[in-house]
Amino acid sequence: MADISKAIIEEALKGYIEPHLQTDLVSANSIKDIEIDGGQVKVTVVLGFPAKGVQDEITRALQSVVKSIDGVTDCQVDLSWKVVAHSVQKSLKPIDNVKNIIAVASGKGGVGKSTTAVNLALALSIEGARVGILDADIYGPSQPRMLGISGKPESKDGNTLEPMTSYHLQAMSIGFLIDEETPMIWRGPMVTQALEQLLNDTNWDELDYLVIDLPPGTGDTQLTLAQKVPVSGAVVVTTPQDIALLDARKGFKMFEKVEVPVLGIVENMSIHICSKCGHEEHIFGAGGGGRMAEQYGVDFLGALPLELRIREETDSGKPTVVAEPEARVSQIYREIARKTAAKLSRQAKSYAAKFPNIVIQNN
């Protein structure tokens, strides 16, 4: 029997490239322990992103790699994940009880950003993370309707709000505090103050990710987010249409200027499949999101079809990921969620929590 060492096993494990991380698990520092007992090997893996949907797939792949080593008779893989806080803009510090904030943005309206944001948040939750969503669109809040939430949030102390919950998702929106048909006739400073209050005065409960559904454009709200909200990364939503891509580029450039890393691009409404005959048609053009990702050197997270049921399900308060968890579209959302979280897991960690607050007292 050949001698089996940790070095030999690690070398073999380097041959498996994890598709979401786009690197091997040894380089990603995800292999936490290797135990060898004769021909039996146990590998402990801790991913930096939730991966319930591919847990078995990764486990089988790693077992296959290790079992191919001469002398290995059996391999057990213990795979789990732990989400940690990642670094934010230099001048800001993370919010209590929120490890990572992911902003979902678009340069223009009508590209399905809010639908993407809510399905992304739900997909991250299904993959095994604790997730919240903040509806930052003060003028046109849509998350209460999309999540099927009615009523007003509680306040236990008169100063802070308890998040509303739906499908294991913690949620906050100005839409919970006003009537659905009441217009918000506010100037910019009031809007930005409202956003800060909704974010900071909500008692978020130990979130791995808080997804912020931003209003379209690059105005006051986006600037406030960039300057005052500790964001770990952003996802830009576009359609393949040239006019949408033009505005999406502006959104991308805005994040670049304020030092918020763009985790990737999602192309919505990329293809229409006729429900009657199955004919596929690129109504808004083809491949624009992929080309934009290539141009700016960021990840293309995925392409979503233009489908009637996505609109119907979000309008009825039960987004696709929870309405039809096994549907092809739901699987695409989950893959986008895994890629987003994996990309974030490769970024620098935040050590803000490890530094004590220095208090100077006059005795």
N, C-alpha and C positions, 0 to 999 in steps of 0.2 A: 504493500500500500504506500502511495506517495505521501510525503510529508505535506500537511496542509497548514498554512500560516495565514495570519490576518492580512499580511501584505499580498499574498496570492489571491485571497478572496477580494480584497479591495481592488486589485488590478482587474479582476474579472468583472466586478460591479461597474467599473469605469466604462465597460463596453456597452452598458445600457443607458441610452440617452432618454431621460424623462421628457415626453413631448411638450408638457406645459412649461417646464423650466428651461427647456432647450439646452440642457446640460446634463451631465451624469450626477448621481446623488452623492458621490464622494466629494466632487468639486463644490456641490451646493451645500456641503456640510450637513447633510441630512442623515448620514449613516452614523448613528450614535454609539453602537456597540456591536461587536462580533464575538460570539462565543463558539469555541470549537471543542467538541467532546468526541474523540475518535473520528469517525466519518460523519458525525452529525454536527450540523452548523446552525446557529441561531443568529439572525441579523435583526437588529432593532433599528427601525427607520422612523424618524420624526420629520415630517414635511412642514414647511413654513406656510402652507396654504391648505384650506379644507378640500378634501378630495374623495368624499363618500362615493361618488359615482364611478370612480376609477380605482378604488381601493383594491378590489379583487384582481383587476387587470395588472396593476403595478406589482402586487404581491406575486402573482403567477410568473410575471416576467423576471423578477429578481430570483425566484426559486429556480427557474429554468437556467439562468446564468450560473448560479452557484452549483447546481447539480451537474453542470457540464464539466466541472473541475475534477480532474483525476483524483480518486480517493474519497470524494464526498458521496455518502450513501443517502443522506436526507438533509433537507434544508427547511427550517421554519423561519418565516418572516413575520415580525411583529411590527405592523405599520400603523402609525397614528399621525396626528398633526397638532401643531401648537402655533397659533397666530400671535406674533409679537408686534409692538408698536414700531413704526418706521419714522424716519426723520421728516421734519416739516420745514417750512420756510425759516430761515435763520433767526429772524426777529421774534418768532412766535414759539409758544410752548403748547404741548398737547392739552386737550380738554380732559378733565377727570372722567374716568369710566368709559372713555372712547379711545381705543388703540389706534385706529386708522380712519381718516376721512377720505372718501373717494368722491370727487366731484364728477357729475355726468353733465356734459355741456354740448351745445351745438351753436353754430354761428347764426342760424336762422330758425324760425318756427316751422312747424309742420313736417318735421323729419322723423317724428316718433320718438323723441328724446325721453319724454315722461314714461311712455310705455316700456322703453328699453330700461330706464332707471328702475322701475318697480319690478320688472322681471329679473333684472340683474341682482337686485337686493334679495328677492325671494329665492333665486337660484343659489346665491351664496349661503343662505340659511339652510336650504335643503342639502347642500354639500357638507354642512356640519359646522357652520360658524354662527356666532351671535350677531345679529344684524339689525340696524335701524335705518330708517329713511327720513330725511328732512326735506319737505317740499319748500324750496326757496323761491318759488314763483309766487310772489305776493299778489300780483295783479290777476293771475289766472291759475289758482291752485287746483290741481287735478287729482292729487293722490287720495283725498278722502273718497272720491267717487270710485277710483280705480281699485282701492282696497276694501270697498264696501263698508266704510266706517261712518257711523252717524253718532251724534251726541257731542258733548263737550268734554275736554280733558279735566281731570280732577286737579285740585291744588290742596295739598295737605297742610302747607304752612302759610298760604296766602301770598307767597312770593314766587314759588317755582311750580312748574307744571309736571304732571305725570304723563309719560307718553301713552298714546292710544296703542292698542295692539290688534293685529290682524294676521292670521296665518303665521304665528310665531315671530312676526316682524314688529319692532317698536317704531312708531310713526309720530311725526309732529308736522302740522301744517297750519297756516293762518286760516285755512278753510274749516278747521275745527272750531274756530273762535268766532266766525261770522256766518251769517246766512249764505247759502249757496248762490243766491241771486243778487247779493249785495255787492256793488262795484267798489273797488278800493281806489278812491279818488285821492291818492297821496302823492306828495312830491318825493323826489329821490332820497333826501335825508331821513324821512320817516320810514321809507321802505328798508333802507340799510339798517336802521336802528331795530326795526321789527325782526329782520333776519338774525341780527346778533342776539336779540332776546330769545327768539325761538330756539336758537342753538344752545346758548349758555344757560338759559333758565329752565331747561327741560332736564328732568332727572333720568338721564339715560342709564340703563342698567347693564353695566359690564359688557360693552359692545366690542366685538373684534373689528367690525366695519360699520361706519355710518355713511350711507350713500346720500349725497346731496343732489337733488334734482334741481338744477339751475334753470332760470328763465333763459330764453334764447338771446343771443347777442353778446356784446362786450361792453356793457354800460356800468352803471353804479353798483348794481348787485354783484356783478362778477368782480369788479374792482375791490369791493368790500371783502368778498370771499378771499381774494388773492392777498390782501393786505392784513386782514384781521382774523381770518379763520385758518387754523393749522391743518393744511391739506397735505396728505401723503402722496396723492396722485390723482390724475384726471383721465376720464374716458371721453373721447370726442365722438359724437354720433353724427352721421351724415347720410345722405342718399347718393346714388351714383351720378345724379344730375349735376351738370357743370356749375349751375348757380348756387346749389347747396354746398358743393365742394369749395367754391370761392369763399363763402362765408365760414365754412368749417376751418379753412386755413387761417382765417383771422382769429378764431377761437384758439387754435393751436399756438399761434404766435403770441397771443396774450399770456397763455400759461408759461410759455418759454421765457417771456420777459420778466415774469414775477417768480421765476425759479420753482414752479410746480411741475414735476415730471409728468409727461403724458404717457400713461400706461399702454395706450393703444387706441385704435380706431375701429368703430363698429359701423358697418354699412347696412343701413335699414332699407327695406323695400327694394332689395337688389334684383329680385326676379319675381314675376307673376306667373303662377301655374294655374291654368284654367281649371276650375272645379268640375266642369262638364266633360272636357275632352283631354285634359292633361297637357295641353300645349304650353310650352314655356316661352315667356316673352320678357325681354329687358325693357320695361316701359320707360324707366328713367335713365337709360344708358347702362353700360356694363363696365365693371372693374374700376370705377373711379376711386373708391375707398382704398382698394389695394394699391393703386398707383400713388395715392397721397401718402400712405404709410411708407411705401418704398422711398418716395422723394424725401421724407423727413426722417427716415431711419428709425421708425417706431413700429411696434407690432400691429399686424392686422388681426384683430381679435375674432372677427367672424362676420358673416353676411346673413342677413335675415330676409326671408321672403315677404312679399306683399300679400298678406292673407286676410280674408274677411274675418275669420274666427279670432285672430289676435285682437282686432278692433272690437268685436262683439263681446269677447270675454273680459277685456279691461273695462269696457263701458258698463258691464253688468256687475262689476265689483269682484270678479274672480279671475285675475290674470292667468294667462296661458300656462305658466309654470306650475300653478296649483290646480287649474281647471283640468288640464290634460298632461299630467306629469310624464307620461310615456310617449307623447307625441314627438314627432321629429323636431318641431320648432322648439319645444321645451328642452330637448337634448342640446340644441344649438345654444340656447340661453345658458344652460349649465356649463357647456364647454367654454363660452365667453367668460363666465364667472370664474372658472378654474384658471383660465389663461390670465385674467386680470389680477387675481389674487397671487398667482405664481410669479407674475412679473413684479408685483409689489414686494413679494417675499425676498427678491434678489437685491432690493435696495438697502441702503444703509439703515441700521437700526437706530431708534431713538433711545438715548440714555437719560432723558430728562427726569424720569421717575426716580433714578438712582441718586440724583443730586439733592441734598437736603436744602430746605429754604433757610437762608441766614437771616436771623432776626437780631437786630441791635436794640438792647434795652438800656435805659438810663436807670441805674440803681442808686 
